[in-house]
C-alpha cells in the first residue's frame, strides 16, 4: 500500500479529517506563537535603541538573528548552514532565566 492510499483514507474518514484539521490548526497556532515572540524581541530591541541602551539592543539583535536561524533550521532548501544547527530559539523570559540579560534589562523589555 502506498501513501496516496492512506492519505485518501484519512481525508475521507470523518475522524481522520478532523485529526488533520486539528494538526493544521496546531501548526498555525505554534507558528503564530513564534511570530509573536519575534515581534516582542524586535519591539524591545527598538525600545532599547531609542533610549540609547546600546548593549541591550545588541543582545536582543543577536538573539533575534539566532531565533530566525533556529526557525529556518540547518538546511534551508538550498544548502547546509552549520551555524544554524546549534541555534536556540529563546523568548525574553528564556534569556532572563539563562542569564543572558539582567533583571533590570528584563523589566525594561517587559514594560513594552
Contact map, one row per residue, 1 for C-alpha under 8 A:
1110110000000000000000000000000000000000000000000000000000000000000000000000000000000000000000000000000000000000
1111110000000000000000000000000000000000000000000000000000000000000000000000000000000000000000000000000000000000
1111111000000000000000000000000000000000000000000000000000000000000000000000000000000000000000000000000000000000
0111111100000000000000000000000000000000000000000000000000000000000000000000000000000000000000000000000000000000
1111111110000000000000000000000000000000000000000000000000000000000000000000000000000000000000000000000000000000
1111111111000000000000000000000000000000000000000000000000000000000000000000000000000000000000000000000000000000
0011111111100000000000000000000000000000000000000000000000000000000000000000000000000000000000000000000000000000
0001111111110000000000000000000000000000000000000000000000000000000000000000000000000000000000000000000000000000
0000111111111001000000000000000000000000000000000000000000000000000000000000000000000000000000000000000000000000
0000011111111011100000000000000000000000000000000000000000000000000000000000000000000000000000000000000000000000
0000001111111101100100000000000000000000000000000000000000000000000000000000000000000000000000000000000000000000
0000000111111101100000000000000000000000000000000000000000000000000000000000000000000000000000000000000000000000
0000000011111111100000000000000000000000000000000000000000000000000000000000000000000000000000000000000000000000
0000000000111111110000000000000000000000000000000000000000000000000000000000000000000000000000000000000000000000
0000000001001111111000000000000000000000000000000000000000000000000000000000000000000000000000000000000000000000
0000000011111111111100000000000000000000000000000000000000000000000000000000000000000000000000000000000000000000
0000000001111111111110000000000000000000000000000000000000000000000000000000000000000000000000000000000000000000
0000000000000111111111000000000000000000000000000000000000000000000000000000000000000000000000000000000000000000
0000000000000011111111100000000000000000000000000000000000000000000000000000000000000000000000000000000000000000
0000000000100001111111110000000000000000000000000000000000000000000000000000000000000000000000000000000000000000
0000000000000000111111111000000000000000000000000000000000000000000000000000000000000000000000000000000000000000
0000000000000000011111111100000000000000000000000000000000000000000000000000000000000000000000000000000000000000
0000000000000000001111111110000000000000000000000000000000000000000000000000000000000000000000000000000000000000
0000000000000000000111111111000000000000000000000000000000000000000000000000000000000000000000000000000000000000
0000000000000000000011111111100000000000000000000000000000000000000000000000000000000000000000000000000000000000
0000000000000000000001111111110000000000000000000000000000000000000000000000000000000000000000000000000000000000
0000000000000000000000111111111000000000000000000000000000000000000000000000000000000000000000000000000000000000
0000000000000000000000011111111100000000000000000000000000000000000000000000000000000000000000000000000000000000
0000000000000000000000001111111110000000000000000000000000000000000000000000000000000000000000000000000000000000
0000000000000000000000000111111111000000000000000000000000000000000000000000000000000000000000000000000000000000
0000000000000000000000000011111111100000000000000000000000000000000000000000000000000000000000000000000000000000
0000000000000000000000000001111111110000000000000000000000000000000000000000000000000000000000000000000000000000
0000000000000000000000000000111111111000000000000000000000000000000000000000000000000000000000000000000000000000
0000000000000000000000000000011111111100000000000000000000000000000000000000000000000000000000000000000000000000
0000000000000000000000000000001111111110000000000000000000000000000000000000000000000000000000000000000000000000
0000000000000000000000000000000111111111000000000000000000000000000000000000000000000000000000000000000000000000
0000000000000000000000000000000011111111100000000000000000000000000000000000000000000000001100000000000000000000
0000000000000000000000000000000001111111110000000000000000000001001000000000000000000000001000000000000000000000
0000000000000000000000000000000000111111111000000000000000000000000000000000000000000000000000000000000000000000
0000000000000000000000000000000000011111111100000000000000000000000000000000000000000000000100000000000000000000
0000000000000000000000000000000000001111111110000000000000010001000000000000000000000000001100000000000000000000
0000000000000000000000000000000000000111111111000000000000011001000000000000000000000000000000000000000000000000
0000000000000000000000000000000000000011111111100000000000000000000000000000000000000000000000000000000000000001
0000000000000000000000000000000000000001111111110000000010010000000000000000000000000000000000000000000000011101
0000000000000000000000000000000000000000111111111000000111011000000000000000000000000000000000000000000000000000
0000000000000000000000000000000000000000011111111100000010000000000000000000000000000000000000000000000000000000
0000000000000000000000000000000000000000001111111110000000000000000000000000000000000000000000000000000000001000
0000000000000000000000000000000000000000000111111111110110000000000000000000000000000000000000000000000000001000
0000000000000000000000000000000000000000000011111111110010000000000000000000000000000000000000000000000000000000
0000000000000000000000000000000000000000000001111111100000000000000000000000000000000000000000000000000000000000
0000000000000000000000000000000000000000000000111111100000000000000000000000000000000000000000000000000000000000
0000000000000000000000000000000000000000000000011111110000000000000000000000000000000000000000000000000000000000
0000000000000000000000000000000000000000000000011111111110000000000000000000000000000000000000000000000000000000
0000000000000000000000000000000000000000000000011001111111000000000000000000000000000000000000000000000000000000
0000000000000000000000000000000000000000000000000000111111100000000000000000000000000000000000000000000000000000
0000000000000000000000000000000000000000000010010000111111110000000000000000000000000000000000000000100010000000
0000000000000000000000000000000000000000000111011000111111111000000000000000000000000000000000000000000000000000
0000000000000000000000000000000000000000000010000000011111111100000000000000000000000000000000000000000000000000
0000000000000000000000000000000000000000000000000000001111111110000000000000000000000000000000000001100000000000
0000000000000000000000000000000000000000110110000000000111111111000000000000000000000000000000000000000000000000
0000000000000000000000000000000000000000010010000000000011111111100000000000000000000000000000000000000000000000
0000000000000000000000000000000000000000000000000000000001111111110000000000000000000000000000000000000000000000
0000000000000000000000000000000000000000000000000000000000111111111000000000000000000000010000000000000000000000
0000000000000000000000000000000000000100110000000000000000011111111100000000000000000000000000000000000000000000
0000000000000000000000000000000000000000000000000000000000001111111110000000000000000000000000000000000000000000
0000000000000000000000000000000000000000000000000000000000000111111111000000000000010011100000000000000000000000
0000000000000000000000000000000000000100000000000000000000000011111111100000000000000011110000000000000000000000
0000000000000000000000000000000000000000000000000000000000000001111111110000000000000000100000000000000000000000
0000000000000000000000000000000000000000000000000000000000000000111111111100000000010010000000000000000000000000
0000000000000000000000000000000000000000000000000000000000000000011111111100000000011111100000000000000000000000
0000000000000000000000000000000000000000000000000000000000000000001111111000000000000000100000000000000000000000
0000000000000000000000000000000000000000000000000000000000000000000111111111000000010000000000000000000000000000
0000000000000000000000000000000000000000000000000000000000000000000011111111000000011000000000000000000000000000
0000000000000000000000000000000000000000000000000000000000000000000011011111000111111000000000000000000000000000
0000000000000000000000000000000000000000000000000000000000000000000000011111111110000000000000000000000000000000
0000000000000000000000000000000000000000000000000000000000000000000000011111111110000000000000000000000000000000
0000000000000000000000000000000000000000000000000000000000000000000000000011111000000000000000000000000000000000
0000000000000000000000000000000000000000000000000000000000000000000000000011111100000000000000000000000000000000
0000000000000000000000000000000000000000000000000000000000000000000000000011111110000000000000000000000000000000
0000000000000000000000000000000000000000000000000000000000000000000000000111011111000000000000000000000000000000
0000000000000000000000000000000000000000000000000000000000000000000000000111001111111000000000000000000000000000
0000000000000000000000000000000000000000000000000000000000000000000000000100000111111100000000000000000000000000
0000000000000000000000000000000000000000000000000000000000000000000000000100000011111110000000000000000000000000
0000000000000000000000000000000000000000000000000000000000000000010011011100000011111110000000000000000000000000
0000000000000000000000000000000000000000000000000000000000000000000001001100000011111110000000000000000000000000
0000000000000000000000000000000000000000000000000000000000000000000001000000000001111111000000000000000000000000
0000000000000000000000000000000000000000000000000000000000000000011011000000000000111111100000000000000000000000
0000000000000000000000000000000000000000000000000000000000000000011001000000000000000111110000000000000000000000
0000000000000000000000000000000000000000000000000000000000000000011101100000000000000011111000000000000000000000
0000000000000000000000000000000000000000000000000000000000000010001000000000000000000001111111100000000000000000
0000000000000000000000000000000000001100100000000000000000000000000000000000000000000000111111100000000000000000
0000000000000000000000000000000000001001100000000000000000000000000000000000000000000000011111110000000001001000
0000000000000000000000000000000000000000000000000000000000000000000000000000000000000000011111111000000001000000
0000000000000000000000000000000000000000000000000000000000000000000000000000000000000000011111111100000000000000
0000000000000000000000000000000000000000000000000000000000000000000000000000000000000000011111111111100000000000
0000000000000000000000000000000000000000000000000000000000000000000000000000000000000000000111111111111001000000
0000000000000000000000000000000000000000000000000000000000000000000000000000000000000000000011111111000000000000
0000000000000000000000000000000000000000000000000000000000000000000000000000000000000000000001111111100000000000
0000000000000000000000000000000000000000000000000000000000000000000000000000000000000000000000111111110000000000
0000000000000000000000000000000000000000000000000000000000100000000000000000000000000000000000111111110000000000
0000000000000000000000000000000000000000000000000000000100100000000000000000000000000000000000110111111011000000
0000000000000000000000000000000000000000000000000000000000000000000000000000000000000000000000010011111111000000
0000000000000000000000000000000000000000000000000000000000000000000000000000000000000000000000010000111111100000
0000000000000000000000000000000000000000000000000000000000000000000000000000000000000000000000000000011111110000
0000000000000000000000000000000000000000000000000000000100000000000000000000000000000000000000000000111111111000
0000000000000000000000000000000000000000000000000000000000000000000000000000000000000000000110010000111111111100
0000000000000000000000000000000000000000000000000000000000000000000000000000000000000000000000000000001111111110
0000000000000000000000000000000000000000000100000000000000000000000000000000000000000000000000000000000111111111
0000000000000000000000000000000000000000000100110000000000000000000000000000000000000000000100000000000011111111
0000000000000000000000000000000000000000000100000000000000000000000000000000000000000000000000000000000001111111
0000000000000000000000000000000000000000000000000000000000000000000000000000000000000000000000000000000000111111
0000000000000000000000000000000000000000001100000000000000000000000000000000000000000000000000000000000000011111
